[in-house]
Amino acid sequence: MAVILEIFHRHARTKEAQLQVELARLKYLTPRERVSGAKERRDGGRGARGVSESFHEIERRKVRDRTGELQRELKAVHRGQVERRRHREGLSKVAIVGYTNAGKSSVMRALTSSEVLVADRLFATLDTTVRALQPETQPRILVSDTVGFIRNLPHDLVASFRSTLDEALDASLLLHVADAADPALRPHIQVTKEVLEDIGAGKLPSLLILNKIDIPDSSQKALLDKEFPEAIAMSALNPKDIEALRFRIVSFFLDNMAQAELVVPYGKEGVLGNIRENIHVLRESYDEKGIRLTIKANPDTVTALKRRLTS
């Protein structure tokens, strides 16, 4: 746990990630300080008892105060993220998930032409990055990268990175990226599935991507093809593979789209503007209730839009 916390600490770049890691470290260290203090009082004898108790009580109070401060700051950050996600309701969303160091950020950068961090190391990504699929589609498709999973990821870290994992819950499609060249490919796939189940995303539609497929030899590729016939074998460094993956993503959303009717009440111009920019509008007319729209969208998008229009 201490090693994982140290790795997280080194890679936390945004204010939110830094707050999350510090909170997890405090939760990890506090009970150990309590045990250490108790041992010192036992070993130190009567003369050292009062000094030791006083010192450790002061330290515990500092930890409690700092923990409360961190939790308040994170709540403020999460409120802002919830609000940003609310404004993205009605958009088609893809979340990239997978075991740490599987190449998720490389896939993200290739799909969105964005300069997200790509590094060959554990937990290189601790923050959520959201970008539009490139070239842009109509309606737009948003792609988000998430923190890498790991076997026995401590509960406090899972809880601390709730906002990052919420991006997976908020998606209509998951891209489960796995490292095809890793000898631990199969347990890594299983760990990712278990974490997705734990956060309530286990039943979301997903595509298994066997990334780095250019590394295994022909016999290994044949075994992978036989074992994972539905998987997309590709390399994030191959433009043709990325183009094929983009086609699969776009097809997923097009295949799930249906025609729907919406009435946008007068006074909801913000929602109307969002629909016009990001949703395929077939027809538009005006009556006494508001702007009547005929749109083509997937069911989740329609549900989210109706919720926004009645809130």
ChimeraX attribute file (.defattr): number of C-alpha atoms within 10 A of each C-alpha:
attribute: neighborCount
match mode: 1-to-1
recipient: residues
	/A:1	12
	/A:2	10
	/A:3	8
	/A:4	14
	/A:5	16
	/A:6	12
	/A:7	16
	/A:8	24
	/A:9	19
	/A:10	12
	/A:11	18
	/A:12	20
	/A:13	14
	/A:14	12
	/A:15	12
	/A:16	21
	/A:17	23
	/A:18	18
	/A:19	21
	/A:20	25
	/A:21	24
	/A:22	20
	/A:23	22
	/A:24	22
	/A:25	19
	/A:26	14
	/A:27	16
	/A:28	17
	/A:29	12
	/A:30	15
	/A:31	12
	/A:32	11
	/A:33	14
	/A:34	14
	/A:35	10
	/A:36	12
	/A:37	17
	/A:38	16
	/A:39	11
	/A:40	14
	/A:41	17
	/A:42	11
	/A:43	10
	/A:44	12
	/A:45	10
	/A:46	10
	/A:47	9
	/A:48	13
	/A:49	17
	/A:50	11
	/A:51	12
	/A:52	16
	/A:53	15
	/A:54	11
	/A:55	12
	/A:56	16
	/A:57	14
	/A:58	12
	/A:59	15
	/A:60	16
	/A:61	11
	/A:62	12
	/A:63	17
	/A:64	15
	/A:65	11
	/A:66	15
	/A:67	18
	/A:68	13
	/A:69	14
	/A:70	18
	/A:71	15
	/A:72	12
	/A:73	15
	/A:74	20
	/A:75	12
	/A:76	11
	/A:77	15
	/A:78	15
	/A:79	12
	/A:80	12
	/A:81	15
	/A:82	13
	/A:83	11
	/A:84	11
	/A:85	15
	/A:86	12
	/A:87	14
	/A:88	18
	/A:89	21
	/A:90	26
	/A:91	25
	/A:92	24
	/A:93	26
	/A:94	25
	/A:95	27
	/A:96	26
	/A:97	29
	/A:98	30
	/A:99	27
	/A:100	24
	/A:101	24
	/A:102	28
	/A:103	25
	/A:104	31
	/A:105	28
	/A:106	21
	/A:107	24
	/A:108	26
	/A:109	20
	/A:110	22
	/A:111	21
	/A:112	21
	/A:113	14
	/A:114	17
	/A:115	11
	/A:116	17
	/A:117	12
	/A:118	16
	/A:119	13
	/A:120	10
	/A:121	13
	/A:122	17
	/A:123	22
	/A:124	22
	/A:125	25
	/A:126	23
	/A:127	23
	/A:128	19
	/A:129	19
	/A:130	19
	/A:131	19
	/A:132	19
	/A:133	24
	/A:134	18
	/A:135	10
	/A:136	11
	/A:137	12
	/A:138	11
	/A:139	21
	/A:140	19
	/A:141	20
	/A:142	20
	/A:143	25
	/A:144	26
	/A:145	29
	/A:146	27
	/A:147	24
	/A:148	23
	/A:149	24
	/A:150	18
	/A:151	14
	/A:152	9
	/A:153	14
	/A:154	15
	/A:155	9
	/A:156	16
	/A:157	20
	/A:158	18
	/A:159	14
	/A:160	21
	/A:161	20
	/A:162	14
	/A:163	22
	/A:164	21
	/A:165	24
	/A:166	19
	/A:167	23
	/A:168	26
	/A:169	18
	/A:170	18
	/A:171	21
	/A:172	20
	/A:173	21
	/A:174	26
	/A:175	23
	/A:176	22
	/A:177	27
	/A:178	28
	/A:179	25
	/A:180	24
	/A:181	18
	/A:182	15
	/A:183	9
	/A:184	11
	/A:185	15
	/A:186	12
	/A:187	12
	/A:188	21
	/A:189	18
	/A:190	14
	/A:191	18
	/A:192	23
	/A:193	19
	/A:194	16
	/A:195	21
	/A:196	20
	/A:197	13
	/A:198	11
	/A:199	15
	/A:200	13
	/A:201	20
	/A:202	17
	/A:203	9
	/A:204	15
	/A:205	12
	/A:206	17
	/A:207	17
	/A:208	18
	/A:209	26
	/A:210	24
	/A:211	27
	/A:212	21
	/A:213	21
	/A:214	16
	/A:215	14
	/A:216	14
	/A:217	10
	/A:218	11
	/A:219	9
	/A:220	14
	/A:221	17
	/A:222	12
	/A:223	11
	/A:224	17
	/A:225	15
	/A:226	10
	/A:227	10
	/A:228	14
	/A:229	10
	/A:230	11
	/A:231	16
	/A:232	19
	/A:233	21
	/A:234	21
	/A:235	22
	/A:236	23
	/A:237	14
	/A:238	12
	/A:239	13
	/A:240	12
	/A:241	17
	/A:242	17
	/A:243	14
	/A:244	12
	/A:245	21
	/A:246	18
	/A:247	11
	/A:248	14
	/A:249	19
	/A:250	17
	/A:251	12
	/A:252	15
	/A:253	17
	/A:254	14
	/A:255	10
	/A:256	12
	/A:257	17
	/A:258	12
	/A:259	14
	/A:260	15
	/A:261	14
	/A:262	16
	/A:263	18
	/A:264	21
	/A:265	17
	/A:266	13
	/A:267	9
	/A:268	14
	/A:269	12
	/A:270	9
	/A:271	18
	/A:272	19
	/A:273	11
	/A:274	16
	/A:275	19
	/A:276	13
	/A:277	13
	/A:278	17
	/A:279	22
	/A:280	16
	/A:281	19
	/A:282	12
	/A:283	11
	/A:284	13
	/A:285	10
	/A:286	12
	/A:287	10
	/A:288	8
	/A:289	10
	/A:290	15
	/A:291	17
	/A:292	17
	/A:293	20
	/A:294	16
	/A:295	21
	/A:296	21
	/A:297	24
	/A:298	22
	/A:299	16
	/A:300	16
	/A:301	20
	/A:302	23
	/A:303	14
	/A:304	15
	/A:305	21
	/A:306	14
	/A:307	12
	/A:308	16
	/A:309	15
	/A:310	9
	/A:311	5
